[in-house]
C-alpha cells in the first residue's frame, strides 16, 4: 500500500495536470465569438487594409503576480541563442525571485500538513525545515534545468510561446516543450536538460531529506517535478490570453 508521502507526490502531479486542463478549457471558452454576418446581395465590400505584424507583447516577470516567468520568450523567430552567462542569469532570476519563495512556502505548508517527512517534527521549527528543503528543491532544480545542463549540452532553456492556433494544439505544444527543446544552433533535440536536470536535483535532495531515499520514491519525485514544470509551461502559454479575456470581461461589466 502506498505511504502518505507517495500519495502526496501523486496528488501534486495530478493537481498540476488538472490545472493545465482547466486553463485550456477556460481559454477555449473565452475564444468563442459571434460569427460574422455576411454582406447583403449586391453590396460591395471595401478592400481591407493590409495587416501588419504586431510586435510581441512584453512578457511579464511573474504569472498572476506569483509564478516566476523569466525564461519565457514571446516568439521563436528570429532565433538567437543564449550565452552561458545568460543561462545562469535566467536561473538566478527564477531561483531568487519572491514568487519562488511564495511557492516554496506553499509547498512547505502542504508538506507539514501531510507530514511527508515525520522526522522534521511539528510546530514552527518543523515548518522552517519544510520551507528550507522546499526552497532548496526549487533553487537546485532551476540551476540544473536552466543553467548547468543547458550550458553543458548546449541546449536552450527558454520556453517559446506559440501564441496562435487552436487551444488543443497549443496545449499539446506546451506539453511537448517539456521533452523537446531548441539547441544553441537552432535545431531541435530531446530535452535532456529538463529530464536529466530534474533527475539530478532529485538525487541531490537525498542529502537533506531523511526519509524516502529509495528508487520508487525518487521516481515519484521526478514525475511530480516534471508534472509541475508541465503545468508551468501551460501557464506560460495561456496566461496572457486568460488575462486579456478576463480584463475585457471586467471592463464590459463596468461600463
N, C-alpha and C positions, 0 to 999 in steps of 0.2 A: 504494500500500500504506500503511495507517495506521502512523504512527510510534509509538514507545514511549509517548509522552505520551498520545496518543489512546487507546491500549489501556488505559492506567492509568485514565483518566477513565471509560471504558466499564465497566471492571471494577468501579469503585466504584459505578456506577449499578446494575449487575446484582446486586452484593452487597447493596445497600440493598433492592432489590425482593425478593430471595430471603429476606432476613431477615424482611420483613413476612409472606411466605407461610409461613415456618416458625412464626412467632408464632401465626398463625391456626390452623395445623394443631395446634399444641400446645394452644391454647385449646379447640378443638373436641373434641379427645381428652379434655381434662380435664372437659368438660361432660357426658360420658356418665354416666348414673346408672341405678340399678336401678328398673324400673317398679314402681309402687305396686300392692300386692296388693289385689284387690277384696274387699269385705267378704262374709262368708258370707250365704246367703239368710236373710232374716228378721232380720238384725242391724240394729239402729237405731244409726245413727251420730250421735254428739252434735254439736250445732251448733258450727261453727267460730267462734272469736273473731274479731272484725273486725281486719283487718290495718292496721297503722299505717305510714304512710310513714316509712321510715328516713331520717334526715338524711344528706346526702352525706358520705362519708369525707374526711378531710383529705388534700389532695394532697401527696405527698412532694416535697421540693425537688429531688431527683435520682432518676432512674430507675435502679434497680440500683446506687445509690450513686455513679453517674458522670454520666449524661446530664442536663444541667440541665433542670428541668421547671417553671420559674417562670410560664410563660404558660398552663398547663393549668388549666381550671376544671371542677369536678365536675359541673356541670349548667348548662343554658341558662336555664331559667325559675326565678324571675322575673328577666328580663333587666335589667341595669344597665350602662350604657355606661361606658367609661373616660375619664378626663380625659387631656389631653396629658401632664401630668407623670407620671401613672400609666403611660402607654405607655412613656415614656422610662425609668421605673424598672424595668419588666419587661425592657427591652432591656439595661439596665445590669446587672441581676442575672444574666441569661443570659450576657452577654459576659464578665463578670469573675468568674465562678464557677470554682472549682478544677476542676470537671468539664470545662469548656471548654478549660482548659489541658491536661488529660489527653488529650482528644480531638485537640487540635492537635499534641501530642507524637506521638500515634499516626500521624496523617496525615503528619507530618514524617518519621517513620521510614520509612513506606511510600514517600514521595516520594524519599528518599535512596536506598533500595534499588533503585528502578526508574530512578533518575537522570532524573526528569521534567524537571529544569532543569540540564543539564550545566554551565552557566556558574557554578553555585554551587560547583563543585569537589567535594572529598571531605574526609572527616575531620570533626573536631569543629566546625571553622569552617563547613563546609557545612551540617552539621546545624542549627547556630544560625540560618543563613539560612532553611532549610526551616521551622524552628519559628516564626521570626518572621513569615514570609509566611503560613503556615497559620493562625496565631493571628489575623493581620490579616484573613484571609478570614472567620473566624467573627465577629469583632467588627463589621466593616463590614456583613456580611450580617445580623446581628442588629439593628443600628440601622436599617438600611434597611427591613427587613421588619416590625419590631415597633414602631418609633417614628416615623421620619421620614415614610415613605409613609402609614402608618395615620393620622398626625396631619393630613397634608395632604389626604388623601382621605376622612377621617372614617370609617375602617373599623376594625373590632375585630381586633386581632392574636391574641386568645386562641384556644386550642383547647378547645372544649366537649365533654367526654366524653359519649358516648351511654349506655354502661354497661349496655345491655339489648338483647335481640333475638338473632338467630342470629349465629354467628361471621362468616358470609359477609356479612350485611347490615352489620355493624359494620365489617368490613374495607372495604367499599365506601364507607361513611360517612367513615372515616378518610382514605381516598384522596381523596374528594370535597372534604374541607376544604382541600386544597391549592389548589383552583381556585374554591371558593365560600365566602364568608365573611359575617359579620354587619356591618351598618353601625351607626354610633353611634345611629341612630334605631330600631334593632331589626329592620330589614328584611334582606334578603339581596342579595348583589351578587357579581359576578365578583371574585376575589381579586387585584385589581391590585397590592395591596401586596406579595403574595408573589412574583408573577411579575416585576413591574417592579422591585421592590426587589432581587431576586437578579440581574436583568439589570444594574442599576446597579452592584452590587457586583462583578460580573464585569468590567464596563468599567473600574472604578477599579483593579482588580487588575493591569491592564496597566502601571500605573505602577511596580510593583515585581516583576513577572515579566518577565525579559528575553527569554524565548523564547515561542513560541506566541501571537503577537499578531495572529492573523488571524481572520476571521469563522468558519470551520469549528471552530477550537479554542474560540472564545468560545461557540458553540452547545453544544459538548460539555461545557464547564464549567457552562453554565447547566442543561443536562439533568442533570448529575451532582448539582448543588446541589439541584435540585427532587427528585431521587430520594432524596437524604439526608433532606430535610425530610419527604418522604412516609413514609420509614421511621420517622422520629421521631414522626409522627402516629400510626402504627400502634402504636409502643411506648407512647405516651401512652394509647391506647385500651385496650390489652390487658394492660399490665404489672401493674395491680392484680389482675386475675383470675389471671394466672400466679403472682403472688406468693402469693395465698391458696391456690391449688391446691397448690403445692409445699410451703407451710407445713403444710397439712393432711396431706399425704403424709408429710412429715418427722415430724410428731407421731405419726401412726399407726404408723410403722415403729419408733418408740422406746417404744411402750407395753409 
